[in-house]
Amino acid sequence: MVTLKDVAKLACVDVSTVSRALNNSAYVHPETKARIMEAVKELSYQPNVLAKGLREGKRHTIGVVIPHLHMTTFAEITQGIEEEATKAGYATLICNTGDDPAIEKAYLNRLRNGFVDGIIIAGTGSNKKLLRDIQVSGLAVTQIMRKQDPEISSVTVGYKTSAYEATKYFADKGCKQIGLINGTMKLAPYKERYQGYQKALKELGLTETTAEFDNPVNTMNYGYDCTMELLRRNPQLDAIVAAVDTQGIGALRALKEKNIKVPEEVRLISLTGQAIGAMLETSMTAMEIPAKELGEKAAVMNLEDIGSKTKKPSARHLVYSSVLVERESS
């Protein structure tokens, strides 16, 4: 294995000079630096990043804990996190929990005892104490998409407002029987969406029709099953508000099987729009969110906390707005 000493010997300089040149920590004469870099290239020298991190007290890695990536906004969010982390010289470790509190707990314990400087998490809300302990131990923690603990910084979306606006949007189109496909109230986004939906219905003097099951919520099958349940509960249904695009895709399939025309008989909107919604056979109206930007901002906040001299920086909460994008389904 090539070492700094080997590079120094070939470049005819001291080891300390090589270290300064590679780390840009002090002035090194341009000719000397060029000679060192030539020696590095000739010897194919690779610095020991782990050892460097341990000396500096940093690992230059962020752990990203999310429910899943497939066909969800978390894919775009993770891309934003990775790109922003890379700019700062950080790597990312992606952990998929499947929204299982036990798996989430196991990942968090591994990360806190491993080589990460910070954690960005879309949590289940079941491991709040552990997250606070991790934060107190000196690791930066940032919540993404789900503000489960007000004591920990977060980057989220105005879920209550988006559900409220979507429901009112359908009412403006003459809809009277508006259904909601939602998820478990244990997760902040679903609880807030329900609150926004309820608020709008109360103002409009309409009754609610909701569907929620225990199986994984961010899937097409879930959207399909919930739509069938909505239709069973209210055969007069004329609009559906789906929490996420995958649910909306499942809803479109269920409506097609029931020979219900979209949007002539039932209108549909997703509260968490992605690019895929625009490419469907019946393109889906959505409250679009800047997912990649959310990821970038969460990474910036986490990196700022990593670099903070305060052991536990004050919690900061950033809330993004959704933007209505009208397509064929409404």
C-alpha positions as CSV (number, residue, x, y, z in Angstrom):
1,M,0.0,0.0,0.0
2,V,1.4,3.4,-1.0
3,T,1.9,5.9,1.9
4,L,2.6,9.6,2.3
5,K,6.2,8.6,2.9
6,D,6.4,7.0,-0.6
7,V,5.0,10.1,-2.2
8,A,7.4,12.3,-0.2
9,K,10.4,10.2,-1.2
10,L,9.5,10.3,-4.9
11,A,8.8,14.1,-4.8
12,C,12.0,14.7,-2.7
13,V,10.1,16.6,0.0
14,D,9.1,16.1,3.6
15,V,5.9,14.1,4.6
16,S,4.5,17.3,6.2
17,T,4.9,19.1,2.8
18,V,2.9,16.4,1.0
19,S,0.2,16.6,3.7
20,R,-0.1,20.4,3.4
21,A,-0.3,20.1,-0.4
22,L,-3.0,17.5,-0.5
23,N,-5.1,19.1,2.2
24,N,-4.6,22.7,1.0
25,S,-4.0,23.5,4.6
26,A,-1.0,25.9,4.1
27,Y,1.0,27.5,1.3
28,V,3.1,25.2,-0.8
29,H,5.2,26.5,-3.7
30,P,3.4,25.8,-7.0
31,E,6.4,23.9,-8.5
32,T,6.7,21.8,-5.4
33,K,3.0,21.1,-5.4
34,A,3.1,20.1,-9.0
35,R,5.9,17.7,-8.3
36,I,3.9,16.2,-5.4
37,M,0.8,15.7,-7.5
38,E,2.9,14.1,-10.2
39,A,4.3,11.6,-7.6
40,V,0.7,11.0,-6.4
41,K,-0.4,10.2,-9.9
42,E,2.6,8.0,-10.7
43,L,2.2,6.0,-7.5
44,S,-1.6,5.9,-7.7
45,Y,-1.7,7.1,-4.1
46,Q,-5.2,7.0,-2.4
47,P,-5.5,8.9,0.9
48,N,-6.9,6.9,3.9
49,V,-10.2,8.8,4.3
50,L,-11.2,6.9,7.4
51,A,-8.0,7.6,9.2
52,K,-8.2,11.3,8.2
53,G,-11.8,11.4,9.5
54,L,-10.9,9.9,12.8
55,R,-8.1,12.4,13.3
56,E,-10.5,15.3,12.5
57,G,-13.3,13.9,14.5
58,K,-15.5,13.6,11.4
59,R,-16.5,10.8,9.1
60,H,-17.7,13.0,6.2
61,T,-20.8,10.8,5.9
62,I,-24.5,11.4,6.4
63,G,-27.0,8.6,7.1
64,V,-30.3,8.9,5.3
65,V,-33.2,6.9,6.9
66,I,-36.3,6.7,4.7
67,P,-39.3,4.3,4.4
68,H,-38.6,3.3,0.7
69,L,-37.4,4.6,-2.6
70,H,-39.5,2.8,-5.3
71,M,-41.9,5.2,-7.1
72,T,-42.1,7.7,-4.2
73,T,-40.9,11.3,-3.7
74,F,-38.2,9.9,-1.4
75,A,-36.3,8.9,-4.6
76,E,-36.1,12.6,-5.6
77,I,-35.5,13.7,-2.1
78,T,-32.6,11.3,-1.7
79,Q,-31.1,12.5,-5.0
80,G,-31.2,16.1,-3.6
81,I,-29.5,15.0,-0.4
82,E,-26.8,13.1,-2.2
83,E,-26.0,15.9,-4.6
84,E,-25.8,18.6,-1.8
85,A,-23.7,16.2,0.4
86,T,-21.3,15.5,-2.5
87,K,-20.7,19.2,-3.0
88,A,-19.6,19.5,0.6
89,G,-17.3,16.4,0.3
90,Y,-19.7,14.1,2.1
91,A,-21.0,10.6,1.2
92,T,-24.4,9.2,2.1
93,L,-25.6,5.9,3.6
94,I,-29.1,5.1,2.5
95,C,-31.2,3.0,4.9
96,N,-34.7,1.7,3.9
97,T,-36.9,0.9,6.8
98,G,-40.2,0.0,5.2
99,D,-41.8,2.1,7.9
100,D,-41.0,-0.7,10.4
101,P,-40.2,0.9,13.8
102,A,-37.9,-2.1,14.8
103,I,-35.9,-1.9,11.5
104,E,-35.7,1.9,12.0
105,K,-34.4,1.5,15.5
106,A,-31.8,-1.0,14.4
107,Y,-30.5,1.3,11.6
108,L,-30.4,4.3,14.0
109,N,-28.3,2.3,16.5
110,R,-25.9,1.2,13.8
111,L,-25.5,4.7,12.4
112,R,-24.9,6.2,15.9
113,N,-22.2,3.6,16.5
114,G,-20.8,3.8,13.0
115,F,-19.1,6.4,10.8
116,V,-21.7,9.2,10.3
117,D,-21.6,12.8,11.3
118,G,-25.3,13.3,10.8
119,I,-28.7,11.7,10.2
120,I,-31.5,12.8,7.9
121,I,-34.7,10.8,8.7
122,A,-38.3,10.4,7.5
123,G,-39.2,8.6,10.7
124,T,-42.1,6.5,12.0
125,G,-42.4,8.6,15.2
126,S,-41.7,5.5,17.3
127,N,-38.1,6.2,18.1
128,K,-38.2,9.8,19.3
129,K,-36.3,9.2,22.5
130,L,-33.5,7.4,20.6
131,L,-33.3,10.2,18.1
132,R,-33.0,12.8,20.9
133,D,-30.3,10.7,22.5
134,I,-28.4,10.5,19.2
135,Q,-28.7,14.3,18.9
136,V,-27.5,14.9,22.4
137,S,-24.5,12.6,21.8
138,G,-23.3,15.1,19.2
139,L,-24.7,13.9,15.9
140,A,-26.7,16.2,13.7
141,V,-30.3,15.1,13.1
142,T,-32.7,16.5,10.6
143,Q,-36.3,15.3,9.9
144,I,-37.4,15.2,6.2
145,M,-41.0,15.1,5.1
146,R,-42.2,14.1,8.5
147,K,-42.1,16.4,11.5
148,Q,-42.6,13.8,14.2
149,D,-40.7,15.7,17.0
150,P,-40.7,19.5,17.3
151,E,-37.4,19.4,19.2
152,I,-35.6,18.2,16.1
153,S,-35.0,20.4,12.9
154,S,-37.2,19.5,10.0
155,V,-37.9,20.2,6.3
156,T,-41.5,19.4,5.4
157,V,-44.5,20.3,3.3
158,G,-47.8,22.1,4.3
159,Y,-49.8,18.9,4.2
160,K,-52.9,20.4,5.9
161,T,-53.0,23.3,3.5
162,S,-52.6,21.1,0.4
163,A,-55.4,18.8,1.4
164,Y,-57.6,21.8,2.3
165,E,-56.9,23.4,-1.1
166,A,-57.5,20.2,-3.0
167,T,-60.8,19.6,-1.4
168,K,-62.0,23.2,-2.0
169,Y,-60.7,22.8,-5.6
170,F,-63.1,19.9,-6.2
171,A,-65.9,21.7,-4.5
172,D,-65.4,24.6,-6.9
173,K,-65.9,22.1,-9.8
174,G,-69.2,21.1,-8.3
175,C,-68.2,18.0,-6.4
176,K,-70.3,17.1,-3.4
177,Q,-69.1,13.6,-2.5
178,I,-65.3,13.9,-2.0
179,G,-63.4,10.9,-0.7
180,L,-59.9,10.7,0.8
181,I,-57.4,8.0,0.5
182,N,-55.2,8.4,3.5
183,G,-52.7,6.6,5.7
184,T,-52.1,5.9,9.4
185,M,-52.6,8.9,11.7
186,K,-49.4,7.9,13.5
187,L,-47.5,9.6,10.7
188,A,-47.7,13.4,10.8
189,P,-48.3,13.9,7.0
190,Y,-51.4,11.7,7.0
191,K,-52.8,13.2,10.2
192,E,-52.3,16.7,8.8
193,R,-53.8,15.9,5.4
194,Y,-56.9,14.5,7.2
195,Q,-57.1,17.7,9.2
196,G,-57.1,19.8,6.1
197,Y,-59.7,17.6,4.4
198,Q,-61.9,17.8,7.4
199,K,-61.6,21.6,7.7
200,A,-62.6,22.1,4.1
201,L,-65.6,19.7,4.4
202,K,-66.8,21.5,7.5
203,E,-66.7,24.9,5.8
204,L,-68.5,23.4,2.7
205,G,-71.1,21.6,4.8
206,L,-70.2,18.2,3.2
207,T,-69.8,14.8,4.8
208,E,-66.5,12.8,4.7
209,T,-65.8,9.5,3.0
210,T,-62.4,8.1,4.0
211,A,-60.5,4.9,3.5
212,E,-57.4,3.7,5.4
213,F,-55.9,0.3,6.0
214,D,-52.9,-1.1,7.9
215,N,-51.0,-2.4,4.9
216,P,-48.1,-0.3,3.3
217,V,-49.7,3.0,2.3
218,N,-47.4,4.2,-0.5
219,T,-48.3,1.5,-3.0
220,M,-50.6,1.2,-6.0
221,N,-52.4,-1.8,-4.4
222,Y,-53.2,0.3,-1.4
223,G,-54.7,3.0,-3.6
224,Y,-56.7,0.3,-5.5
225,D,-58.1,-1.2,-2.3
226,C,-58.9,2.1,-0.7
227,T,-60.8,3.2,-3.9
228,M,-62.9,0.1,-3.8
229,E,-63.6,0.7,-0.2
230,L,-64.6,4.4,-0.9
231,L,-67.0,3.3,-3.6
232,R,-68.5,0.7,-1.3
233,R,-69.0,3.2,1.4
234,N,-70.3,5.9,-0.9
235,P,-71.6,4.9,-4.4
236,Q,-72.3,8.5,-5.2
237,L,-68.6,9.4,-4.9
238,D,-67.6,12.1,-7.4
239,A,-64.1,13.0,-6.4
240,I,-61.0,11.3,-4.8
241,V,-58.1,13.0,-3.0
242,A,-55.2,10.6,-2.8
243,A,-52.3,11.3,-0.4
244,V,-49.6,10.2,-2.9
245,D,-49.2,9.4,-6.6
246,T,-48.9,5.7,-6.2
247,Q,-52.2,5.6,-4.4
248,G,-53.6,7.7,-7.3
249,I,-52.4,5.2,-9.9
250,G,-54.1,2.4,-8.0
251,A,-57.2,4.5,-7.8
252,L,-57.2,5.0,-11.6
253,R,-57.0,1.2,-12.1
254,A,-59.9,0.6,-9.7
255,L,-62.1,3.2,-11.4
256,K,-61.3,1.7,-14.8
257,E,-62.3,-1.8,-13.6
258,K,-65.6,-0.3,-12.3
259,N,-66.2,1.4,-15.7
260,I,-66.2,4.7,-14.0
261,K,-65.0,7.5,-16.3
262,V,-62.3,9.9,-15.1
263,P,-62.9,12.9,-14.8
264,E,-66.5,12.8,-16.2
265,E,-67.9,10.7,-13.3
266,V,-65.1,10.8,-10.7
267,R,-62.3,13.4,-10.5
268,L,-58.9,12.6,-9.0
269,I,-56.0,14.5,-7.5
270,S,-52.8,13.5,-5.8
271,L,-51.5,15.5,-2.8
272,T,-47.8,14.6,-3.4
273,G,-47.2,15.0,-7.1
274,Q,-44.3,13.5,-9.0
275,A,-43.2,13.5,-12.6
276,I,-44.8,10.1,-13.2
277,G,-48.3,11.6,-12.9
278,A,-47.9,13.6,-16.1
279,M,-47.0,10.5,-18.1
280,L,-50.0,8.3,-17.2
281,E,-52.6,7.4,-19.8
282,T,-54.9,9.7,-17.9
283,S,-52.5,12.3,-16.6
284,M,-53.0,13.0,-12.9
285,T,-53.8,16.4,-11.4
286,A,-51.6,17.0,-8.4
287,M,-50.5,19.2,-5.6
288,E,-46.8,19.1,-6.7
289,I,-43.9,19.5,-4.2
290,P,-40.3,20.4,-4.9
291,A,-39.0,17.0,-3.7
292,K,-35.4,17.4,-4.8
293,E,-35.2,20.9,-3.3
294,L,-36.5,19.5,0.0
295,G,-33.6,17.0,0.0
296,E,-31.1,19.7,-0.8
297,K,-32.3,21.9,2.0
298,A,-32.3,19.1,4.5
299,A,-28.7,18.3,3.6
300,V,-27.7,21.9,4.0
301,M,-29.4,22.1,7.4
302,N,-27.7,18.9,8.5
303,L,-24.3,20.0,7.3
304,E,-24.7,23.3,9.1
305,D,-25.5,21.5,12.3
306,I,-22.5,19.2,11.8
307,G,-20.3,22.3,11.5
308,S,-22.0,24.1,14.4
309,K,-19.9,24.7,17.5
310,T,-23.1,24.3,19.6
311,K,-23.5,20.7,20.7
312,K,-27.3,20.9,20.2
313,P,-28.3,23.7,17.8
314,S,-31.7,25.2,18.1
315,A,-34.4,23.3,16.1
316,R,-35.3,24.9,12.8
317,H,-38.5,24.1,10.9
318,L,-38.9,24.8,7.2
319,V,-42.2,24.2,5.5
320,Y,-42.6,24.2,1.7
321,S,-45.8,24.8,-0.2
322,S,-47.5,22.6,-2.8
323,V,-48.4,24.0,-6.2
324,L,-51.6,22.8,-8.0
325,V,-50.9,21.3,-11.5
326,E,-54.1,20.6,-13.4
327,R,-54.1,17.6,-15.7
328,E,-56.7,15.3,-17.3
329,S,-57.9,13.5,-14.1
330,S,-59.7,16.6,-12.8
